[in-house]
Amino acid sequence: MTKEQIETILITGATKHDYEAKSGAVNVPIYASSTFDQEHFDAFGPYDYSRSGNPTRDALERTIAQLENGSRGFAFASGIGAISAALLTLNAGDHIVVTNEVYGGTYRFVTTLLPKYGITHTFADFTDLEAIEAAIQPNTVVLYAETPANPLLGITDLEGVVKIAKKHQLKTFVDNTFMTPLYQKPLDLGADVVLHSATKFLGGHSEVIAGLAVTKDEELGQAIYAIQNGMGGILGPHDCFSVIQGIKSLHARLEMSSRNAQKIAEFLQQHEDVVDVYYPGLPTHPGYDIHKRQSTSGGAVLSFKLPTRDFTKVFVESMQIPIFAVSLGGVESILSYPVTMSHAAIPQEEREKRGITDGLLRLSVGLEHVDDLIADISQALEKAKVTV
């Protein structure tokens, strides 16, 4: 049989392991057990204690590794847990170069916790390959990218970054949360580690907090496993089951959400009261050609700027369909205000340098009818216009 397409692997990946095949179960069982009986005094079986390994978690970890074309997958209790574990494979005295457009939780970890372990950092504009290379120091070991980035959807040329990394004998870590392996495969482009907040599109139903990491090679996989097992930030079997179920419907959900996002971005771009629209599916988006080369969709997340904070406040409070909340990637549309939500951990001066201003909103587009969403946005914009 020829190699299966990703749409097939999304459905079958988690259930093609020995422990499901023996029972014929269509769903991976939830192994709600902290420990496992050993048959022999001198030889343990594949599982002994669920922090070190659990069959349900194993199914999820093998699935994400297969989807990303990696060697090892790991499931953590949150997205930042996965990011932290990957970065804690570094040693005291090491240095990392990090994209300056990065998730607020990653910024907080890099700036407040990594220094306690003697790991230093430099932020750089990852839309500019020359800026990335200029930030490299003699003790740099990792280039950390996020593309499309949160919240302005900045695009990093992954092949370009990998080329720089190999030139200087560095590793490349990539946060692939927005695209998922359905639309983008950083390991195939030469990256060493790919990271996900599985809370978002992979889980897809705003019901679970989870993080995933995948390594290209076994050696780096062993290093991340040592952190996972040693620090214990594992994802429990019930949450692993939820993510597995979410992955099965990823293609159908994300395809529809992305189509909706494209139409909404085009509508906003034409509206006189919208200052800027940030969406990789628009030909006017910076990095559009690069994104089109390394990804297969614009995705389901867009951001846009409104004229003032007061205008933005009225707009948000006039919206009726999307929820106004932290997070993204659910079946429901989620409207967020990065200044006080996803990027609140970044000081105001640094936020403004990064373009995260008082009029910026991020919209994760869900599965509602796109005409209803556009009508809701339209009436909220009109309400803000006549009120402010």
PALO-521701 format. One record per residue (C-alpha): residue in one letter; x, y, z. Coordinates in steps of 0.02 Angstrom, whole numbers, plus 50000, padded with zeros to 5 digits. Example, Ala and Ser with C-alpha at 12.3 -4.5 7.8 and 13.67 -1.06 7.14 Angstrom:
REM PALO-521701
A506154977550390/S506844994750357/
***
This chain:
REM PALO-521701
M500005000050000/T500625017549960/K500955029850100/E499325036250172/Q498805054450153/I498755065350309/E496845065950308/T496855047050331/I498215047250464/L497215059850566/I495845046650583/T496845030550595/G498505035750672/A498035033250854/T497165016450830/K498485006950735/H499435000450884/D499464982950957/Y498404986251111/E496934992651007/A497114979550871/K496914965550998/S495234972151058/G494574979450897/A494104995550987/V493755009850866/N494335022250998/V495925021751099/P495505015651276/I495795027551421/Y497065018651530/A496615026851694/S497965018251793/S499415025651888/T500385009451893/F500514992851800/D500694974951863/Q502344966851812/E502344948451767/H504174944951802/F505374948751944/D506844952651830/A505994960451678/F504704974251673/G503424976551535/P503294992051423/Y502355001751558/D502705002951743/Y502155020151807/S501085032351709/R502245047151730/S503535037351632/G502315030351505/N500465026851480/P499635017651334/T498385031651299/R499745044851302/D500835033551197/A499475032851063/L499385051851057/E501275053851055/R501495041450914/T500115049850816/I500835067450825/A502565060550781/Q501825052050627/L500855067650576/E502405078650588/N503565065450509/G504625065250667/S505485051650767/R504755054950941/G503205063751005/F502835069851182/A501235075551267/F501275088451406/A500025096451524/S500015112651423/G500745120851269/I501965130951374/G502415114551460/A502975107451293/I503925123451250/S504765123751421/A505305105651409/A506095108551238/L507035123951297/L507595115551458/T508625103251355/L509855117851346/N511255120051473/A511845134251583/G512865146251477/D511865142951318/H511035156851218/I509475156651108/V508845168450974/V506965170450984/T505735178450865/N505185195250932/E503385191250883/V503065177151003/Y501675170651114/G501615180051280/G501855164251383/T503435160051286/Y504065177751312/R503765176151499/F504655159451510/V506145165351409/T506355181851502/T505945177051682/L506315158451704/L507685153351583/P508895166251655/K508775157151823/Y509555142151735/G510935152651658/I510165152551484/T510175169351396/H509195175851248/T509085188751111/F507495193651021/A507605196550834/D506475200350687/F506195183050613/T505455190350455/D507225196450418/L508535182750393/E509965195250408/A509305200950577/I509235182950638/E511025179450587/A511615195750664/A510875190650832/I511865174350841/Q513215173950975/P514665161751002/N513615152451133/T511995152051033/V511255134551018/V509445136950962/L508455147950842/Y506655148650902/A505325152650771/E503435154250773/T502585155350603/P501315162150575/A501725171550733/N500555177250870/P499685189650857/L500165198950696/L500405183150593/G502205187250547/I502975174650428/T504665166450452/D505565158650304/L505855141650383/E507045135250249/G508035151250267/V508145149750456/V508655131450444/K510025136050320/I510705148850445/A510565136250587/K511535122950493/K512865135550443/H513175139450627/Q512825121650690/L511255126750785/K509565118650816/T507925125750750/F506345124850858/V504675129750778/D502985133150858/N501745126050731/T500145129150831/F499265140250704/M499555129150552/T499575111650630/P500365097250531/L498865097950414/Y499505113950335/Q501355115050379/K502745102650420/P504275111550491/L505265095350515/D505145091850328/L505915109150301/G507385104950413/A506835110150587/D507375099650737/V505895101750854/V504085106450818/L502935112450958/H501055113850979/S499805120651100/A498605106151072/T497355116251173/K497035125151009/F496635117250840/L497225099650877/G496035098051026/G494815109550939/H493385110351064/S494005122051202/E493895107751327/V495695102751361/I497375110751402/A498795101251316/G500485103251233/L501445092551109/A503255091751053/V504005081650910/T505855079050876/K506695075250711/D508005063550784/E508085050950925/E509485059551021/L508495075551046/G506975064751084/Q507905056451226/A508365073551295/I506555079451295/Y505965062951370/A507205065451513/I506385082251550/Q504625075251531/N504945060551647/G506085069851766/M504975085051792/G503325075951771/G502305088451670/I501405074651577/L499675074851499/G498445063351588/P497575049151496/H495845057151493/D496545073051415/C497575062651293/F495965054251239/S495155071351210/V496585077151100/I496555060951001/Q494705063450967/G495025081550917/I496385076450795/K495165064850705/S494075079450652/L495495091850621/H495395091650432/A493525094950423/R493575108450558/L495115117850500/E494645117550316/M492965125850353/S493675138150479/S495055143150358/R493815146250217/N492805157150335/A494375166450390/Q494855170350210/K493145178150176/I493155188050337/A494915194550305/E494405200350131/F492865208950203/L493865217950338/Q495185223350214/Q493865232950116/H493055241150267/E493425259650289/D493495258850479/V494785244750487/V496555251450495/D497515235450455/V497155216850426/Y498435203250460/Y498085186650375/P499305175550278/G497965171450149/L497935189450086/P499155193449944/T499515210050031/H500105201350191/P501995203250221/G502785186350188/Y501295180050086/D502405171949953/I503505163450084/H501995156950178/K501215150450018/R502825141149979/Q502965132450148/S501125130550197/T499535125150110/S498275137250188/G498105154350266/G497375145950420/A495935150750533/V496705165150633/L496765183350582/S497075199750670/F496505217350632/K496755234850700/L495375247050738/P495635265950756/T495645268150945/R495435258851109/D493705266651133/F493165261250959/T493835243650995/K492915242751161/V491225246951083/F491555234950940/V491945220351056/E490465223751169/S489315224651016/M489855207850944/Q488565194150974/I489215177850898/P491055175750944/I491505173251125/F492705186151197/A494025175651280/V495815169751294/S496375155751176/L495945150750998/G495655135650887/G493945130250949/V492405126250847/E491695142650909/S492395159250848/I493475167250982/L493855185850985/S495365190851090/Y496185207051144/P498065203251148/V498505218451255/T497605211251407/M497515192851357/S498795182651260/H500185195751272/A499825203651440/A501465196351506/I502445207651387/P502755225251457/Q501815239251369/E503375246951292/E503895230151219/R502125226751157/E502055243151065/K503745239850984/R503005223650919/G501445232350850/I500285225650985/T499295241651009/D497675246451095/G496655244050935/L497255226450895/L496055211750900/R496375193450857/L494985182650786/S495035163750785/V493685159450659/G492545144950702/L491225134550614/E489765146650618/H489025151750451/V490205164550377/D488775175950322/D488195177050502/L489945181250562/I490175194850432/A488475202250471/D488915202450656/I490595210850622/S489745223450509/Q488445228650637/A489765229950774/L490855241150665/E489355252150628/K488905253050813/A490685258250857/K490715271250719/V489145280150776/T489555278650961/V491365284450969/
***
